Amino acid sequence: MSPITFQAIDWDNLEKTLHPGETGMATWQTLQFPGLRVRMVEYSAGYLADHWCQKGHIVHCLEGEFVSELATGEAVALKAGMTYVVSDEMSSHRSVTTKGVKLLIIDGDFLK
């Protein structure tokens, strides 16, 4: 991973991209650095991810609540102020929310 110089991030000025789920919509604002991705992500009410993910993440819930479903059948509920961490290939997981949620998601080479 390359060094990153100091910078303040004004999320209000970053482009939003839309990513449909199986149901609902995800809106991403993304900063991409070499080996590091930082995203502000919002899931609409009724969102269900359209895939099972095996990528590692640090996911911090800023507003609302969601459930991280694991392919093992487990379901972990997270609400504002809670965080989960997982490395690449350590679980198959997907997100679902009934009311909507706002997340800060960080992933990159350090989670391999």
Summary of the structure (lengths in Angstrom):
residues: 112
radius of gyration: 13.9
end to end distance: 12.4
largest distance: 41.6
contacts: 299
relative contact order: 0.27
helix: 5%
strand: 54%
